[in-house]
Amino acid sequence: MEKEKIAELIGKAPLFSRVSKKGLASIANKAISKEFPAGTKIVSAGATGTGFYLILSGSAEVVRDGEVVAKLSAGDFFGEMALLDGAPRSADVVATEDTVCLVISLWALKGIIAVTPDVAVHILEELVHRLRKTEQALS
């Protein structure tokens, strides 16, 4: 898949929705493609989160405490918060068919931010937006 299309898909993730085209291109350039055969656990609950995953093809299920809580397919993503804090994963994500994901690691994002600091500013803007929305919903 060409980098322009990958950058466009990354920009659809809420965390990256405010990032400039230049920033998205930088992220796309550092992303790697990984294949997961059907039945493979892509991430495990409790494991340290170290990356963001964007499904390019195939499908997966999010499983928490043995229960399927979400079904994911091409264009869906997971792990965006782990990309920022490295906290343990809250659920397993299991490929339900052969699946290809684009993976952006925490280390790659930190390298991008060092060179293109506006990426961090745009991510922070989105996080503040979400926090304000949550605060309004709670009051």
N, C-alpha and C positions, 0 to 999 in steps of 0.2 A: 504494500500500500504506500502511496506517495506521502511525503512528509506534510504537504499542505493539507491533505485530507485528515491525517493523523492529528495535526494541530487543531483543525476544526472540531474533531471529535473530543479532544481534550478540553477545548473551550466550552463544551456543553456540560461538563461537570461543574456543579455550582461553585466549588472551591476556586475554579479557574475562570469563572464566567466574566470577571472584570479584567483579566490579564490581556495586555495588548497583543496584537498579531505577532509582533517581534518576540515578545515573551513566550507566547505559545509555540512559536517556531523553535525557540531555544529548548523548550521542554521536549518537544517532539524529537529533536535531534539527539537528546540524551536517553530517550525511552528505548527499551529493548523489547523484542517480541519473544514470548515464551509459549510453548505448546504443552497442553495438559490432556492426556488421554482420558476418555470417559471413566468415571469412577475415582479419579485422582482428587485428593484433597489439595486444593490450591492454597488455602491458608487454614490454620488451625486455631480454634478458640484457645485463649490463654497464651499463645505464642506472641513474642514481641513483634509488633507491627513495624515493618520497615519499608512499606511501599504502597503505591496506588496502582490499581489494576483496572484496565479498560478492556472489555471483551470485544475483540474484533470479529470473531466467529465462534459458533458453538453456543453452549448454554451451561448454566450452573445453578445450584440451589444454595441459599444461605440457610444453614441449619444451626439452631440454638437449642440446647438441651434435648436433642433428638427430634425436634420438630422443625419442619420446613417453614421458615418465616418469610421467604421471598424467593422468587424465580427470576433469574437474570438471563439476558440474551445479548446478542450483538448490539453495541452502543451503550450498554449498561456498564456501571463501574462500581468499585468498592475500595475501601482502604484509604479514603482521602484524609481522614482525621489521623490515621496512623502515620501518614506522610509527614505530619507536623510534630507529633509528640512521641511517636514510637511506643505508645501504650499497648498493653496486651490486646489481642484481637478479642472481640466480644462473641464471635461465632465462627463456625467452620464454613468454608465455601467449597463446594464439591462440584467438579465438572460432571454434568449429566450426559454429555456427549463430548467427542473430541473438541477441545476448545483452544483457541489462540487468544492470548491476552497481551496487551501492551503494558509493560511494567515501568513505572517511574520510581526509582529508589529515593529514600530520604537523602542519601549522600549526593545523588545526582542533582536533586532540587537545591540542596545547599550550595553546590558548585555553581548552579545557574544564578542563584540569588547573589552570590559573591560578584559575579560579572554583570548581572542585570538586576540591580536592587529594586527596580520598579515592580518586578514580579512579586516581591514580598509585600510591597505596599498594596498592590491590588488584592492579594490574598487576605491581608489584614482588613481591608475595606469590606470584603465579603463576609469575613468572620464577624466583624462588628455589626454588619447588617443583620446577620442571623441572630446575634445576641439580642439586638434591639427588638426583633420580631418575637423572640422567645419571651423577653421581658414584658412586652405588650400583651402577649397571650396569657401570661401568668397574672397580670394585674387587672 
